[in-house]
């Protein structure tokens, strides 16, 4: 697909240049010292945090989030609705904070492979012991699966750095995880949504902590998208971003697994899954607007 950190960053700054009322700032840096950028857009009192590309092979989620912002802003500028939703009402009720690419190092490794002249890559080879990382790499540049590194029943899955499933030496050990957690603590979000691929499913609970209102919100998203609401099981049931958010704050957190197939999903699938996932976000914004 070619949607790497460079392409994502170019789109972030092009969006901020073209769309009034947009803020762009870094919430932290990756292992390899790439800035993790956030886009702020909207005027509302309710705050919705969207993030994507926790995993290297799931860069289609970053491409989706950037396209969503562009089309949302275009509808607002034209005074038209967006898949039947009143954009003006939504953006006056909700402020979006979007981190399209949580794991820029992992995305670049998954797409571009390794550069043996790079000291971080040489260290990774010495830790993991394989030399061909593209098409398999989900973790960060320390070989840690960021979406198993949050303090939500954190536990070791793989015991050593690996392309996937190694949860790190301890929770929040990774700079990417720490950046997300510190940002969320500082901003006091009303809702969090983490986008992944693939499976075409919506998850809303962690350890039975979700409220009935969260289930109803997930079911509205399901009706809009056609994605069923599921309960996580096995290794997917702990250590994730939305798990930590629900546990830490007792607020609405959702994981959306967009699309179907094998990661990385092909570029041509973005057109098909765009409306499904745009409607999920618009439904979430409507839920927040309707809260007293």
Secondary structure, DSSP 4 states (H G I P E B T S, - for coil): ----HHHHHHHHHHHHHHSTT-EEEEEEE-TT--EEEEEEEE--SEEEEEEE-SSTT-THHHHHHHHHHHHHHHHHHHT--BTTB-HHHHHHHEEEEEES-S-HHHHHHHHH---TTSHHHHHHHHHH--S--TTT--S-TTS--GGG-SSSS---SBSS--SS-B--SSTT-SHHHHHHHHHHHHHT-SEEEEEEESSSEEE--STT---HHHHHHHHHHHHHH-PEEE---GGGGSS-HHHHHHHHH-SEEEEEEES-SSSSPPTTHHHHHHHHHHHHHHHHHHHHHH--
